[in-house]
Structure formats: C-alpha cells, structure tokens
Amino acid sequence: MNILFVDSSNNKLKFGFDIKKIKGRKIYSLKISNNINKLVLRLIKLYFKIALKKKVTYIVTSKYFKYDLDKIDENYINVTEQNNLLLNDIKYINEYIEKEKLDKRDIKMLLIFDEFTDIIKEKLNYYIEKYKIVDVLALRNTKELYNYVNNLNNKTGSVIEILDKFKEEDYNILLVFSNKYKVSQSKRSFCLDYNNSELDVKSNTYLIYQNNKNIYLKLFKDLNLDIQRFNKTKLGKLYIHTSGIMLDK
C-alpha cells in the first residue's frame, strides 16, 4: 500500500513537477505545474509505475488539483471529501439560534442556489414549516421555481419571495448551495456553505483529522506541502482507509 499527496503549483518547478518521498515509508508527494504538458505527465506516470510497484495507492488531491489521476497512476483509490452538511445542517443552525437567543419569529432565512433541484425543494419545504420568513435567491428564476413557490405559498400560507438580489443585513441565516454566489460569514448573520465540508466540524472525518492533526502537520512539513490546501475531511477519511497504520509511524 502507498499514499500519494498531490497538489498543483503556480510556481515554476524544475521539469514542471516535484516529487518527494518520506525516507523508509511508502508516502509520496507530487507537485505539478499548472501548465504541464502531456509528455511530462507520461514521465510522471512512468516514475510512479516503477516506484509504486502496482500496489494499491491512496491518492489525496488538494482543493486546487484539476488533472486526471489516470495520467499519474492506474491502480489507485481516490480519497474523496466527506460532506454530510445536508444531514447535519440543522445542528449548526440550532446552535446559532441558541447562541444568539433568537426567537423563531426573529429568524429570516435565505436559500441561495444555482439550480432548483429536489434537494432545494426538500430544504425549502422543511424550513418553511419551522420559520416564518424563508426566501430564495436563484441564479435563474425559472418558471418551475416560480410555480413551485407560488403553490407552496398558497398551500402553507407562507410568503416566500424569489429575489434577484439581496442585502445581507436583511437575513440572519444564509444557506448557500450555490457555486456561483460567494457569501462570507459576517457578524450580522450565520452563513452555511453546503459546498464546504470543513464547516461540518461535528462529522467523524473532521474529528479524526483534528485528533491526529499533529501527525499530519509533521507529515506535510516533511513533504514540503501546505496542509491548508488540502481538505480536512479527506485527510480524516485517509486515516480511516489506512487504519492509521502508515501515518502513525
């Protein structure tokens, strides 16, 4: 079994890539220039074909790595991030409400999304039953969205609005499903970005990372990698995959 951490780089690298290995261990790092050509990718694949000896390799890519992993190794397991925010969101919302001592009547919630999917419908239905003011901001205000909201308002007596733009101070809870809209946490509101699994601080993979943070910090220092460029839930999931055996040495 091997472990390979992969990141891209804006800096000019010799030959277009940089490979490091931890002495006596089957743990590697690979940095690849963003504008690397196909020939160099073939050379990298040849190197790892020899080094990894066709054994199963757990590959952990950074948040910014965009290349096809098949061009690096064929016998690999891609360690993906674990995002349970769709299940755990209510925990964080309730924590915020309790912390701010908000009454249900004071809560003004906005759902921000690109496409009107079944998940958005499910969340909209759920939250409109709990809170008085729940509005939506969509990348495209489609006829389906308009009809659905109109029917929901008639059915439940709610007053959901479909917005073209919004002022952050008008809402104290922002639920962001969108990849297009960038909304940051402010002192006036709680923002939950469903695309950011690292906000799920109660998930098992995040907690596993936190419990083994010192191991990872040393590992990344030895590999000359920036740990901030890697997703914490991926690193926690890697620990589960390897049972910590290769990482704890």
Secondary structure, DSSP 8 states (H G I E B T S, - for coil): -EEEEEEEESS--GGGEEEEE-TTSSEEEEEEETT--HHHHHHHHHHHHHHSTT--EEEEE-TT--S-GGGT-SSEEE------HHHHHHHHHHHHHHHHT--GGG-EEEEEESS--HHHHHHHHHHHHH-SEEEEEESS--HHHHHHHHHHHHHH-----EESS--GGG-SEEEE--SS-----BTTBEEEETT-GGG-TTSHHHHHHHHTHHHHHHHHHHTT--GGGS-HHHHHHHHHHHTTTTT--
